[in-house]
Amino acid sequence: MDTAQLERVYRAEAPRITAALAARIGDVGLAADAVQDAFVEAIEHWRDGHVPPNPGGWLATTARRKAIDRLRRARAGQQKLALLAATATATATGTEAAEEDHADDDLLGMVFACCHPALPRESQIALTLRAVCGLTTAEIAAAFLVGEPAMTQRLLRARKVLRAAHADMRLPDPDELADRLAEVLAVVYLVFNEGYLASAGRQPARRDLAAQAVSLTRLLHRLMPREPEVLGLLALLLLHESRAATRFDGWGRLVRLADQDRARWNQALIKEATGLLDRALALHRPGPYQVQAAIAALHAEAPDYTRTDWNQIRLLYDRLQALTPSPVVLLNRAVATRYVVGPEAALAEITPLAAELDSYRLFHALRAGLLAGLGRDEEARAASERALALAGNPAERELLARRLSF
């Protein structure tokens, strides 16, 4: 098995193996380390062709053994070691099928643990990317624009916080789910966004991350089928996914929404998403993900960019601002204002946001477009240069550079 094949196995198997192990020993950090140790051993044993018939089972068994070895070396690990021993006994007596039945619950339990309220948001995201999505510390460090040693320390601190908080690696009780759900939805959405358009690194998009975020949201929907914000987030992600095939051209260059071939959008995903959104709205408990999904649905239903229902989108951004006040929401609202009223009115809307959004590349990119529409070319060029300096995604940088070349 070559490196690429092993990496595919790792992406497919690591999250569930880590989740199952964490659920049994109550320590996501130890579980992640044990799974990583197992894959290191796999690299050593599988490259010469000695691949077991069931790679996932081999990795799960090896990870459990690695965890036991680590716990035996730690005096504080005796209770966790007993839990692992009980698990091994159960497996030996033929409960593999039952364990498989609990795999989804284990995975969701680890997501809730990674999103524990005792952790700051950045640590929640980093730990989820590491333990649930299987990214390496180097990949996470690149996404956060920090050095690998700094990210290693951040992950270690997050694990210590979870241990000190006695964070449960299993799903919260039903009466606690709603209180914890907002953090989980926020982190899953941020993971999706990192997959949809990477914040940094050589790859402009990480389709594997986007797919994992959709899969996790589907699991949350299965767990909480009448939770409107879960329905809203799933609808929103599917609407974004429906455009995935048209977001980059054959050269790997980013294609703006206005220029995408709408005939190639995935109509099955759009239909599923709008059905989910209808169910969410019928519950009469509005939330920000439902509003964002409604905006995305208007884009999906428009015959072309200019004939989008910009009036309705503007009203929806007003609603979103009321629910979650943010300068970024106002920035997005100004895009609709451009088409409803004109570029001068849109520029007037975003000018007060300059202090808060000076380090946000999309503020300067939008400002450049509005200035260009008003014939203020020198100012538009300066704004485009500022946006380019702030952009970390290679495809986004190429698009901004292309604009500057004209």
HELIX and SHEET records of a PDB file:
HELIX    1   1 THR A    3  ILE A   25  1                                  23    
HELIX    2   2 VAL A   28  TRP A   46  1                                  19    
HELIX    3   3 PRO A   55  ARG A   72  1                                  18    
HELIX    4   4 ARG A   75  GLY A   77  5                                   3    
HELIX    5   5 GLN A   78  ALA A   92  1                                  15    
HELIX    6   6 GLU A   96  ASP A  101  1                                   6    
HELIX    7   7 ALA A  103  CYS A  114  1                                  12    
HELIX    8   8 ARG A  121  LEU A  127  1                                   7    
HELIX    9   9 THR A  128  VAL A  132  3                                   5    
HELIX   10  10 THR A  137  PHE A  144  1                                   8    
HELIX   11  11 GLU A  148  ALA A  164  1                                  17    
HELIX   12  12 PRO A  174  TYR A  196  1                                  23    
HELIX   13  13 ARG A  207  LEU A  223  1                                  17    
HELIX   14  14 PRO A  228  GLU A  241  1                                  14    
HELIX   15  15 ALA A  244  THR A  246  5                                   3    
HELIX   16  16 LEU A  257  ASP A  259  5                                   3    
HELIX   17  17 ARG A  262  ARG A  264  5                                   3    
HELIX   18  18 GLN A  267  LEU A  281  1                                  15    
HELIX   19  19 PRO A  288  GLU A  301  1                                  14    
HELIX   20  20 TRP A  310  LEU A  323  1                                  14    
HELIX   21  21 PRO A  327  VAL A  340  1                                  14    
HELIX   22  22 PRO A  343  ILE A  350  1                                   8    
HELIX   23  23 THR A  351  LEU A  353  5                                   3    
HELIX   24  24 ALA A  354  LEU A  357  1                                   4    
HELIX   25  25 ARG A  361  GLY A  373  1                                  13    
HELIX   26  26 ASP A  377  LEU A  390  1                                  14    
HELIX   27  27 PRO A  394  SER A  405  1                                  12    
END                                                                             
